[in-house]
Amino acid sequence: MKILDYPILRKQFIIEIVFDKLKNISQIEHSRCRGRGSFMLNLIAASSVL
C-alpha cells in the first residue's frame, strides 16, 4: 500500500458515517454498490422522488 493512501484510510470511517446520515435523511434503499459515484446517483434519484 502506498504511503499516500494512509490519510484516506483514516478518514474512511468519517466518510461512511456521513454517507449513512445522508442515506437516512433521504430514505434511500441500501445498494450493493459502495462507490461514491453510485451513492451520489442513488442520492439524486431519491431527491427527485421527494
N, C-alpha and C positions, 0 to 999 in steps of 0.2 A: 504494500500500500504506500502511496506517495505521502510525503510529509504535508503537502498542501491539503490532503483530504481530512486530516485530523480536526481542524476547526469546524468543518462542515458536520462531521460526525457528532461533535459536542452539541451542536445546535439542532440536531435532528429531533431530539425529544421536544424541544420548544415548538418546532415547526409542526410536528404531529399533533400537539395539543391545539395549536391554532386551527389546523385543518379540521380537527374533531369539533371544535366550537363552531366553526363556520357550517359544518355539516348539520349540526344540531339546530342551529338558528334557521337554516334554510330548509330543514326537514327533508333532505335528500337521502335516498337509499344508499346503502353501502355497495360499492362496486369492487370488483376484484382488482381493478387497475389501481396501482398505488403511485403512479407518476403524477407530477404536478400538472401536466397538460390535461390528463384525463380528469383530474379533480376539478380543474377550472372549467372544463367543458360541462361536467355534471352540475357545477355550481351555477353556471349561466343558464343551463336548461331548467334548473329548479326555480331560478329567479324569474324566468319568463312565464312560468306557470302561475306564480303568485300574482 
